[in-house]
Amino acid sequence: MKLIGLTREEVKEAFKNGRFTIAVYGMGKMGLPLAAVFADHGANVIGVDINEKVVEMINRGENHVKEEPGLDELVRRNVEAGRLKATTDGVWAAKQADVMVILVPTLTDERGNLKLGPVYDVAEKISGGLERGDIVITEATMPPGTTESLVPILEKSGLKLGEFGLAHAPERTMTGTAIRDITGQYPKIVGASDEKTLEAVIGIYETINRKGVIPMSSIKAAEAVKVFEGVYRDVNIALANELAMWCEEHGLDALEVFQAANTQPYCHLHMPGAGVGGHCIPVYPWFVINLAKKTNPRLTKTAREINDSMPHHVVELTVKALNEVGRPVKGSNILVLGLTFRGGVREFMKAAAKPIIKELKEWGANVYAYDPLCTREDAERFGAEWKEDFRDIDAIVITADHKEFRELDLEKLSKEVRTRVIVDGRNVLDPAEAEEKGFVYLRVGRVDFGQP
Ligand SMILES: NC(=O)c1ccc[n+]([C@@H]2O[C@H](COP(=O)([O-])OP(=O)(O)OC[C@H]3O[C@@H](n4cnc5c(N)ncnc54)[C@H](O)[C@@H]3O)[C@@H](O)[C@H]2O)c1
């Protein structure tokens, strides 16, 4: 059933009654939860992926995205009910589907230079099965203007934009909370090529999202929303880092000051820390920087510089802490806790641990690493030796906020280590408790605390 020309209420009715088919391209951490949620609300859903193993698993009713709570059951239930199936054949899927959602990786290097290969590949496949009245939606995060750059590829179908609809509806979520976020943590942002497409796409997302939809005046504006969310986070984390380093100079505890300041409703000081990693926040500012022709996004650039300098600052804190206990860094045994870029997720893009390990080794330290989500091989790839205990350790440097690190038994730890030094790059431990157990405890924004 084609949706262009229907009111949002008619689309919702058709959705619940399974009267149209949605193909979701990319069955990864974002695509599979979305496909399963679509199916759970009644649509016929075809998941498309180039990875045969992923396709086979889904068709057996199995979920491969283990970080996502609730997804096992959602996939099983909807495959069993016949509402969700998967294929590697993207052209076939496009022929069956009335709505095609693109949620494949938009790969970038650390400076936001895009490799849009997977997106263009999917657009080619869709053009092989595109029909009059179909709607193509991009959900993957893209530099403003990217969705519309797909039009010439889609028009290889012989149809002109207007005969099919195009929209952008950015994925506003992250690994581990996708189902919660897709179904109603935040409103969905939608921009479309024309009013009728917009109306139909609003109907689609209002069906699955309790918080509703914010319609935008253009596709490009919808793309900018998601990119700006990332820039906002990056700039504000940089501000927190800058003020935290100022607090270090002035013998203040930055978090104490931030928490008090944030009780005023216009102040939202973020968390300082060991650096900003992942595929999103440190990358999206580069979309803005790279696309600026007349404007000079100085603040955005400076924020990137500050956040990229934080791993080096954590090394400086480690050197300072070891000096305080009279141990030279050269020859010290340092244990880095956390190889992933953040807690609970096995992703390594711009993880702070990597430059920290490298620099500590340049100082001549023996660097060890542990991460509950990682392996010995991961540690070796980062240049550190895997270590699962604290014996003979002179300094612990925390670089990811895994639950296991928040729950560290400091009493036990204080007896196992050789030297009691903790540099907490993720603010996961209670400073008072660490100091009570005899540790020299430093974190970004808290050194020489309380000393004149
Ligand atoms: N992971 C996040 O936290 C997050 C958050 C917000 C937005 N996003 C956006 O979602 C997009 C997808 O991210 P993800 O985390 O799901 O990625 P992912 O790596 O977990 O999954 C991507 C899937 O796409 C498949 N794929 C690659 N090329 C393909 C092709 N040509 N045709 C069909 N399938 C193909 C891969 O085999 C893989 O299964 C990203 O580009 C990003 O813009 C991700």
The ligand as an SDF file (V2000), in Angstrom:
LIG
                    3D

 44 48  0  0  0  0  0  0  0  0999 V2000
   25.3760    3.2070   17.2720 N   0  0  0  0  0  0  0  0  0  0  0  0
   24.8920    4.3350   17.7360 C   0  0  0  0  0  0  0  0  0  0  0  0
   24.9370    4.5810   18.9550 O   0  0  0  0  0  0  0  0  0  0  0  0
   24.2020    5.3370   16.8150 C   0  0  0  0  0  0  0  0  0  0  0  0
   23.4870    6.3920   17.3870 C   0  0  0  0  0  0  0  0  0  0  0  0
   22.8250    7.2980   16.5730 C   0  0  0  0  0  0  0  0  0  0  0  0
   22.8970    7.1670   15.2060 C   0  0  0  0  0  0  0  0  0  0  0  0
   23.5940    6.1370   14.6460 N   0  0  0  0  0  0  0  0  0  0  0  0
   23.5940    6.0620   13.1910 C   0  0  0  0  0  0  0  0  0  0  0  0
   23.1640    4.7920   12.7670 O   0  0  0  0  0  0  0  0  0  0  0  0
   23.9760    4.3430   11.6870 C   0  0  0  0  0  0  0  0  0  0  0  0
   24.1220    2.8560   11.8290 C   0  0  0  0  0  0  0  0  0  0  0  0
   24.8550    2.6150   13.0160 O   0  0  0  0  0  0  0  0  0  0  0  0
   24.8920    1.2100   13.7540 P   0  0  0  0  0  0  0  0  0  0  0  0
   25.4580    1.4850   15.1070 O   0  0  0  0  0  0  0  0  0  0  0  0
   23.5880    0.5110   13.6440 O   0  0  0  0  0  0  0  0  0  0  0  0
   25.9830    0.4570   12.8650 O   0  0  0  0  0  0  0  0  0  0  0  0
   26.3920   -1.0750   12.9550 P   0  0  0  0  0  0  0  0  0  0  0  0
   27.7960   -1.1320   12.5010 O   0  0  0  0  0  0  0  0  0  0  0  0
   26.0140   -1.6660   14.2700 O   0  0  0  0  0  0  0  0  0  0  0  0
   25.4690   -1.7900   11.8580 O   0  0  0  0  0  0  0  0  0  0  0  0
   25.4660   -1.4820   10.5140 C   0  0  0  0  0  0  0  0  0  0  0  0
   24.9120   -2.6680    9.7440 C   0  0  0  0  0  0  0  0  0  0  0  0
   24.8150   -2.2600    8.3800 O   0  0  0  0  0  0  0  0  0  0  0  0
   25.2360   -3.3470    7.5730 C   0  0  0  0  0  0  0  0  0  0  0  0
   25.6450   -2.8470    6.2670 N   0  0  0  0  0  0  0  0  0  0  0  0
   26.8090   -2.2310    5.9240 C   0  0  0  0  0  0  0  0  0  0  0  0
   26.7950   -1.9080    4.6200 N   0  0  0  0  0  0  0  0  0  0  0  0
   25.6010   -2.3030    4.1380 C   0  0  0  0  0  0  0  0  0  0  0  0
   24.9970   -2.2440    2.8620 C   0  0  0  0  0  0  0  0  0  0  0  0
   25.6290   -1.6820    1.8410 N   0  0  0  0  0  0  0  0  0  0  0  0
   23.7630   -2.7730    2.7120 N   0  0  0  0  0  0  0  0  0  0  0  0
   23.1090   -3.3460    3.7510 C   0  0  0  0  0  0  0  0  0  0  0  0
   23.6410   -3.4290    4.9820 N   0  0  0  0  0  0  0  0  0  0  0  0
   24.8660   -2.9200    5.1780 C   0  0  0  0  0  0  0  0  0  0  0  0
   26.3490   -3.9810    8.3720 C   0  0  0  0  0  0  0  0  0  0  0  0
   26.5910   -5.3230    7.9440 O   0  0  0  0  0  0  0  0  0  0  0  0
   25.8060   -3.8820    9.7860 C   0  0  0  0  0  0  0  0  0  0  0  0
   25.0540   -5.0170   10.1580 O   0  0  0  0  0  0  0  0  0  0  0  0
   25.3160    5.0820   11.8370 C   0  0  0  0  0  0  0  0  0  0  0  0
   25.8520    5.4660   10.6160 O   0  0  0  0  0  0  0  0  0  0  0  0
   24.9550    6.3150   12.6180 C   0  0  0  0  0  0  0  0  0  0  0  0
   24.8090    7.3820   11.7300 O   0  0  0  0  0  0  0  0  0  0  0  0
   24.2520    5.2200   15.4250 C   0  0  0  0  0  0  0  0  0  0  0  0
  1  2  1  0
  2  3  2  0
  2  4  1  0
  4  5  1  0
  4 44  2  0
  5  6  2  0
  6  7  1  0
  7  8  2  0
  8  9  1  0
  8 44  1  0
  9 10  1  0
  9 42  1  0
 10 11  1  0
 11 12  1  0
 11 40  1  0
 12 13  1  0
 13 14  1  0
 14 15  2  0
 14 16  1  0
 14 17  1  0
 17 18  1  0
 18 19  2  0
 18 20  1  0
 18 21  1  0
 21 22  1  0
 22 23  1  0
 23 24  1  0
 23 38  1  0
 24 25  1  0
 25 26  1  0
 25 36  1  0
 26 27  1  0
 26 35  1  0
 27 28  2  0
 28 29  1  0
 29 30  1  0
 29 35  2  0
 30 31  1  0
 30 32  2  0
 32 33  1  0
 33 34  2  0
 34 35  1  0
 36 37  1  0
 36 38  1  0
 38 39  1  0
 40 41  1  0
 40 42  1  0
 42 43  1  0
M  CHG  2   8   1  16  -1
M  END
$$$$
